[in-house]
Amino acid sequence: MKKVLLATTAWVVLAGVSAAQDLTIGGFLEFEAALGDNYDLGGGARSFDSLDFGVDARLNFDYANSTKSGLDYGMHFELDMYQSDPGDVLALDSVDFNDGYVFVNSALGNFKMGDTGTAGEASNQLNTPFLVTGAIEGDTYAGLEAEQVFYSNAFAGIDFEASIDDDSNWALGLGYAADVGGVGVDLGLSAADEALAASVGASIGGLAFGLNYAYEDVGATTEYIATGLGYTMGALSIGTGVETEIRHAPVAGQEMETNYFAGATYELADGLVFGVGVANLDSDSCSNWTATGGAAVPGVCGAAGNAMSGAGQNLAAGEGRTWTAGASVTVSF
């Protein structure tokens, strides 16, 4: 689900520090209402039936400073929070640490060290401003550990980034953006061990179109395709997109999952955003089979939470689709 994040700068005096330090604090709190029939919310981690409410929130903390020689340094970290009653979207309250790193920027490039996220410039191109959770919505396509060393720089208008974790797993990204005859073009490429992804986006005025393709060969060969069209006019953004995931092995027969999305957001005031969305989800795959009401079968469709196990199963005889809808009110600062 897409979030609108705005930030405001606060000048504070930290305890034990004689001078004011530049600390940016931002975040959001969102009330969510989702309506669905046994549909999977977040890849198996959450599921619900009928109407459910939840509260999602995040706090971002960013500190930046610089030396007299022009070396920039600082840190970033986030706290993610979720609250819901038992039996709802997520049957517990949680506060989780996320994306924490220190950074050092110089003429030689930019370094991040910590939970940085994986390098890669290919981006999801659904162009749907409000996604009913359940979208594959992959922006990175590598299974690197959270803690990494991340490097980025720009050469001749091309953005370059690379990351590596402590097990020597690597990822690379290339990005390029330009104006071609009044049309904004954005190209992205991501590469990692046994994974590759590319995206292309085009925009003119408030209209945006994009296409994303990814290939991964980790245990099983999986392809992912996403495309979408969106339009922004002032405070209103609308869009629609479709995504397909194709699993080639070790499933007995090809598994294909296609989901359709449409959504809109409206910024009523600075930091106050309303969102609505609808989705039609496929249950061709084993992971979506139990999510849309199918019975889990140990050794075939995993009984322990929508996981593929054993030799897998071709579910052509039991396919189904389900409609889901959601709405939210978000206050951000």
C-alpha positions in Angstrom: 0.0 0.0 0.0 1.5 3.3 -1.0 2.0 5.9 1.8 2.3 9.7 1.4 5.2 10.8 3.6 5.8 14.5 4.4 8.4 15.8 6.7 9.0 18.9 8.8 12.3 20.1 10.1 12.8 20.6 13.9 15.7 22.4 15.4 16.5 20.9 18.8 19.3 21.0 21.4 20.3 17.5 22.2 21.3 16.7 25.8 25.0 17.3 26.4 25.4 19.2 23.1 26.1 22.9 23.3 25.0 23.7 19.7 21.7 23.1 17.9 21.8 20.1 15.7 19.8 19.5 12.5 17.3 16.7 13.2 14.4 16.0 10.8 11.5 14.2 12.2 8.7 13.0 10.0 6.1 10.3 9.7 2.4 9.4 9.3 -0.5 7.7 11.0 -3.1 6.0 8.8 -6.5 4.5 9.6 -7.2 1.6 7.3 -10.5 -0.1 6.5 -10.4 -3.2 4.2 -13.3 -5.3 2.9 -12.5 -8.8 1.5 -13.5 -12.4 1.5 -10.6 -14.5 2.8 -8.0 -12.7 0.9 -4.3 -12.6 1.6 -3.0 -9.4 3.1 0.7 -9.0 2.7 1.9 -12.3 1.3 0.4 -14.6 4.0 1.4 -12.6 7.1 -2.1 -11.1 7.4 -5.5 -12.4 6.3 -9.0 -11.4 7.1 -12.6 -12.0 6.3 -15.3 -9.3 5.7 -14.6 -5.9 7.2 -11.5 -5.1 9.2 -10.0 -2.0 10.7 -6.3 -1.3 11.5 -3.9 1.5 12.3 -0.6 1.8 10.6 2.1 4.4 11.5 5.8 5.3 11.0 8.3 7.7 12.6 11.3 8.7 10.6 14.4 10.3 12.2 17.1 11.9 10.1 20.2 13.7 11.4 22.7 15.5 9.1 25.9 17.4 9.7 29.0 18.4 7.8 32.7 19.0 8.4 34.5 22.2 7.4 36.1 20.3 4.6 32.7 19.6 3.0 32.2 16.0 4.2 28.5 15.3 4.9 27.5 12.7 7.4 24.5 11.6 9.5 22.0 8.8 10.2 18.5 7.6 9.4 16.2 5.2 11.2 12.5 4.3 11.2 10.0 2.9 13.7 7.1 1.1 12.1 3.9 0.5 14.2 0.8 -1.5 13.6 -2.3 -2.0 15.8 -5.3 -4.2 15.3 -7.7 -6.2 17.4 -7.5 -10.0 17.6 -9.1 -11.6 14.5 -8.5 -8.5 12.5 -5.9 -7.7 9.8 -3.0 -8.3 12.2 -4.0 -9.9 15.6 -1.4 -8.0 17.7 0.2 -4.7 18.4 3.7 -4.2 17.0 6.5 -1.7 17.0 9.4 -2.6 14.7 12.8 -1.1 13.9 13.3 -0.6 10.2 15.8 0.9 7.8 18.5 2.2 10.1 21.9 3.3 8.8 24.7 5.9 9.0 25.9 7.7 5.9 29.0 9.6 4.7 28.8 11.6 1.5 31.8 13.1 -0.4 33.1 13.9 -3.9 34.0 10.2 -4.2 30.4 9.1 -3.8 27.8 8.3 -1.1 28.1 5.5 1.4 25.4 4.0 3.7 26.2 1.4 6.3 23.4 -0.6 8.1 19.9 -1.6 7.2 20.1 0.3 3.9 17.8 -1.7 1.5 19.2 -3.4 -1.5 20.7 -1.6 -4.5 18.6 -1.5 -7.7 17.1 1.1 -9.9 14.2 -1.0 -11.5 11.0 0.2 -9.9 7.4 -1.1 -9.7 5.3 0.5 -12.4 1.7 -0.2 -11.3 1.1 3.6 -11.1 -1.9 2.9 -8.7 -1.8 5.7 -6.0 -3.8 3.5 -3.5 -3.1 -0.2 -3.6 -5.3 -2.6 -1.7 -2.8 -4.7 0.1 -2.3 -8.0 -1.6 -0.2 -6.6 -4.5 3.1 -8.4 -5.2 4.4 -4.9 -5.7 8.1 -5.9 -5.9 10.6 -3.0 -6.0 13.7 -5.1 -5.3 14.4 -8.5 -6.5 17.3 -9.9 -4.4 17.4 -11.8 -1.1 20.2 -9.9 0.5 20.4 -9.6 4.3 19.1 -6.4 5.8 22.5 -5.2 7.0 24.6 -4.0 4.1 27.2 -1.6 2.8 25.6 0.6 0.1 27.4 2.9 -2.4 25.8 5.3 -4.9 27.1 7.9 -7.3 26.3 9.5 -10.7 28.4 9.4 -13.9 27.4 11.3 -17.1 23.8 11.5 -16.0 23.6 7.8 -15.1 22.8 6.9 -11.5 24.8 4.0 -10.2 24.4 2.0 -6.9 25.8 -1.2 -5.4 25.3 -3.0 -2.2 26.8 -6.1 -0.5 26.0 -8.0 2.7 28.3 -9.9 5.1 27.8 -13.1 3.1 29.1 -11.5 -0.1 25.7 -11.4 -1.7 25.7 -8.4 -4.1 23.3 -6.2 -6.0 23.8 -3.5 -8.6 21.5 -0.8 -10.1 21.6 1.7 -13.0 19.1 4.5 -13.6 18.7 7.2 -16.2 16.1 10.0 -16.5 15.8 12.5 -19.4 13.3 14.7 -21.2 12.7 13.4 -24.7 10.7 15.8 -26.8 8.6 16.9 -23.8 8.1 13.4 -22.5 9.9 12.4 -19.3 11.6 9.1 -19.6 12.8 7.1 -16.7 14.8 3.8 -17.2 15.9 1.5 -14.4 18.0 -1.7 -14.1 18.6 -4.0 -11.2 20.9 -7.0 -11.1 21.8 -9.5 -8.3 22.9 -13.1 -8.0 20.3 -15.1 -10.0 18.0 -12.1 -10.4 17.5 -9.4 -13.0 14.9 -6.6 -13.3 14.2 -3.7 -15.6 11.7 -0.9 -15.8 10.7 2.0 -18.1 8.4 4.9 -17.2 7.1 7.7 -19.3 5.2 10.9 -18.2 3.8 13.9 -19.9 1.9 16.5 -18.0 0.0 14.7 -15.2 -0.1 11.4 -17.2 2.3 8.6 -16.3 2.8 5.1 -17.8 5.2 2.4 -16.8 6.3 -1.2 -17.4 8.3 -3.5 -15.2 9.8 -6.9 -15.8 11.8 -9.1 -13.3 13.3 -12.6 -13.5 14.5 -14.6 -10.5 16.0 -18.1 -10.3 16.2 -18.8 -6.6 14.9 -22.3 -5.9 12.3 -21.9 -8.6 12.2 -19.7 -11.8 9.8 -16.8 -11.3 8.9 -14.0 -13.7 7.1 -10.9 -12.7 5.5 -8.3 -15.0 3.7 -5.1 -13.9 2.3 -2.2 -15.9 0.1 0.7 -15.0 -1.3 4.1 -16.0 -1.9 7.0 -13.7 -3.0 10.6 -13.8 -2.4 13.4 -11.4 -4.4 16.7 -11.4 -3.7 19.0 -8.5 -4.5 17.2 -5.3 -6.2 14.2 -7.0 -4.3 11.2 -8.3 -5.9 8.2 -9.9 -4.5 5.1 -11.5 -4.9 1.5 -12.5 -2.5 -1.4 -13.0 -2.1 -5.1 -13.6 0.6 -7.5 -12.3 1.4 -11.1 -13.2 3.7 -13.5 -11.5 4.6 -16.8 -13.3 6.3 -19.6 -11.5 7.9 -22.3 -13.7 9.3 -24.8 -11.2 9.2 -26.9 -9.1 5.5 -26.6 -9.4 3.8 -29.4 -11.4 2.7 -27.3 -14.3 3.1 -23.6 -14.8 1.5 -21.4 -12.1 0.3 -18.0 -13.1 -1.2 -15.3 -10.8 -2.7 -12.1 -12.2 -4.0 -9.3 -10.1 -5.8 -6.1 -11.2 -5.8 -2.8 -9.2 -7.4 0.6 -9.3 -7.2 3.4 -6.8 -7.2 7.1 -6.0 -5.9 9.5 -3.4 -6.9 13.1 -2.6 -4.9 15.5 -0.5 -7.6 17.5 1.2 -5.1 19.6 3.1 -1.4 19.7 3.7 -0.7 16.3 5.3 -4.3 15.1 5.1 -4.8 12.4 2.4 -7.8 10.2 1.7 -7.4 7.0 -0.3 -9.7 4.4 -1.9 -8.9 1.3 -3.9 -10.2 -1.9 -5.3 -8.5 -5.1 -6.5 -9.5 -8.3 -8.2 -7.1 -11.1 -7.1 -6.3 -14.4 -8.7 -6.0 -17.8 -6.9 -4.2 -19.8 -9.6 -1.2 -20.1 -7.4 -0.8 -22.2 -4.3 0.0 -19.1 -2.3 -3.3 -17.4 -3.3 -5.3 -20.6 -3.2 -5.7 -20.7 0.6 -5.9 -16.9 0.6 -9.1 -17.0 -1.4 -10.8 -19.7 0.5 -9.3 -22.9 -0.7 -8.4 -25.6 1.7 -4.7 -26.0 2.7 -3.4 -29.5 1.7 -0.3 -30.6 3.7 2.5 -31.5 1.3 0.8 -29.8 -1.6 -0.5 -26.4 -0.6 1.2 -25.6 2.7 -1.0 -25.9 5.7 1.4 -23.6 7.7 0.5 -20.4 5.9 0.1 -20.4 2.1 3.6 -21.8 1.5 4.4 -24.0 -1.5 5.7 -27.4 -0.3 6.5 -30.8 -1.7 6.1 -31.0 -5.5 3.5 -28.3 -5.6 0.1 -28.5 -7.4 -1.5 -27.3 -10.5 -4.7 -25.7 -9.3 -6.4 -25.3 -12.7 -9.3 -27.3 -11.5 -9.9 -25.1 -8.5 -9.1 -21.6 -9.7 -11.0 -18.7 -8.3 -11.0 -14.9 -8.0 -12.1 -12.5 -5.3 -12.8 -8.8 -5.1 -11.3 -6.7 -2.3 -11.7 -3.0 -1.5 -10.1 -0.6 1.0 -10.0 3.0 2.2 -7.8 5.0 4.4 -7.3 8.4 6.1 -3.7 9.4 6.5 -2.2 12.3 8.5 1.5 12.9 7.9 4.0 15.5 9.1 
